[in-house]
Amino acid sequence: MSVVVVKIGTSSVTGTDGAIDVTRVAKLCAEVVELRAVGHQVVVVTSGAISAGLPALGMTRAQARDTATLQAISAVGQSRLMRVYDEVFGSHGVVCGQVLIAPLDFMVRQQYLHARSTLQRLLALGVVPVVNENDALADDEIRFGDNDRIAALVAHLLAADVLVLLTDTAGVLTADPRLDAGASLIAEILEVDASLEAAAGGAGTARGSGGMASKLAAAKIAAWSGVRTVIAAADRGDVLAGAVAGDAGVGTIVRPRAKRLGARKLWIAFAVGSSGTVVVDAGARRALVERNVSLLPAGVVEARGSFAVGDAVEVAGPDGRAFAKGLVQLSAGQLRAVAGRRTSELGEGLPHEVVHRDDLVVLP
């Protein structure tokens, strides 16, 4: 029995007026029910709480600019959004359950295990988990801001077989179709690289918070998790069945990597933000990339930013380009004081590693 994680964005569950479009939600739910009928377990990650809350408060998106107001609107809208899912799934005789997730659920090991066991139990009970970020209470400094990354992390959490990211375009295109009528679909991506991410741009619509760049970032997380991703149009007929089957032309397929990252290293690489940058010399860069060793002070050239012990930092080579990420065992001040020194020259009590190899992820 395979696990499928389906993410649908705000622009794909709302109409032109910005309100929740029950017809669009009904299409999604009907296709989820069809997947379940042939033996798949399905998790839905949905946006739309703010769009559902605005009409109830008689407000427009232009009136909701500050974080506190947006969070209040989300609190009003979340129950209304879930009511739509509950009623539509109920019409098919299917029970759904709300799961609100925050970044700490992936950052704290105990929370990670608890989130996984809850989702697994819901699936075992025959429930369709409907996941959203806990926007109403999220700390603005510690939040995802879009559900694409949440969907990818949920896919990792459950060791899903397929992640389907539904959007308002056919998939990843060669150019922005709003600017280039000749833009065509990229059917398959073997590796999400910097050039693809740069070409993807920002948010696609005024109502959405993600956009194609966000979806490619999520696909990269999924690829490192060993999960195949399909980015496809939400309004395409039988899109979920086609995505799961891997039908040609259903959307853009992003292939998983052969080497899968463990949960801890995936968290370091993608779930926690960087607090600074450690620049290393060419020898240290080569050793980290080729030999899977720890980063020592001797190889450090510079420490940029202000970070504390345990913070995540990017590791950059002499050219300034980041090639790795890890958790530091020295603060920025401590590291500046010992940068370039050999282990024998370190003061008593200082860690010998700047970043231990177990806390370091080398990325392409």
RAUR-V298506 format. One record per backbone hydrogen bond with DSSP energy under -1.0 kcal/mol. CO is the residue of the C=O (numbers start at 1). NH is the residue of the N-H. If there is no record, write none. Layout:
BEGIN
CO,NH + CO,NH
END
This chain:
BEGIN
2,41 + 3,161 + 3,162 + 4,43 + 5,164 + 6,45 + 7,166 + 8,47 + 9,12 + 10,13 + 13,21 + 15,18 + 19,15 + 21,25 + 22,26 + 23,27 + 24,28 + 25,29 + 26,30 + 27,31 + 28,32 + 29,33 + 30,34 + 31,35 + 32,36 + 33,37 + 35,40 + 36,39 + 41,4 + 43,6 + 44,131 + 45,8 + 48,52 + 49,53 + 50,54 + 53,57 + 54,59 + 55,58 + 60,63 + 61,64 + 66,70 + 67,71 + 68,72 + 69,73 + 70,74 + 71,75 + 72,76 + 73,77 + 74,78 + 77,81 + 78,82 + 79,83 + 80,84 + 81,85 + 82,86 + 83,87 + 84,88 + 85,89 + 86,90 + 87,91 + 89,92 + 89,94 + 90,93 + 95,128 + 97,130 + 99,132 + 101,134 + 102,105 + 103,106 + 103,107 + 104,108 + 108,112 + 109,113 + 110,114 + 111,115 + 112,116 + 113,117 + 114,118 + 115,119 + 116,120 + 117,121 + 118,122 + 119,123 + 120,124 + 121,125 + 122,127 + 123,126 + 128,97 + 129,44 + 130,99 + 131,46 + 132,101 + 133,135 + 139,142 + 147,151 + 148,152 + 149,153 + 150,154 + 151,155 + 152,156 + 153,157 + 154,158 + 155,160 + 156,159 + 161,228 + 162,5 + 163,230 + 164,7 + 165,232 + 167,234 + 172,186 + 176,179 + 176,180 + 180,183 + 184,174 + 187,253 + 189,255 + 193,197 + 194,198 + 195,199 + 196,200 + 211,215 + 212,216 + 213,217 + 214,218 + 215,219 + 216,220 + 217,221 + 218,222 + 219,223 + 220,224 + 222,227 + 223,226 + 223,257 + 224,261 + 228,163 + 229,254 + 230,165 + 231,252 + 232,167 + 233,236 + 236,239 + 238,242 + 239,243 + 240,244 + 241,245 + 242,246 + 242,247 + 247,250 + 252,231 + 253,189 + 254,229 + 262,266 + 263,267 + 264,268 + 265,269 + 266,270 + 267,271 + 267,272 + 276,314 + 277,304 + 278,316 + 279,301 + 279,302 + 281,285 + 282,286 + 283,287 + 284,288 + 285,289 + 286,290 + 287,291 + 295,354 + 295,355 + 296,299 + 297,300 + 297,340 + 299,281 + 302,279 + 304,277 + 307,332 + 308,311 + 311,328 + 312,275 + 313,326 + 314,278 + 315,323 + 315,324 + 316,280 + 317,320 + 321,317 + 323,363 + 324,315 + 325,361 + 326,313 + 328,310 + 331,335 + 332,336 + 333,337 + 334,338 + 335,339 + 338,341 + 342,345 + 343,346 + 347,350 + 354,329 + 355,295 + 356,359 + 357,360 + 359,327 + 361,325
END
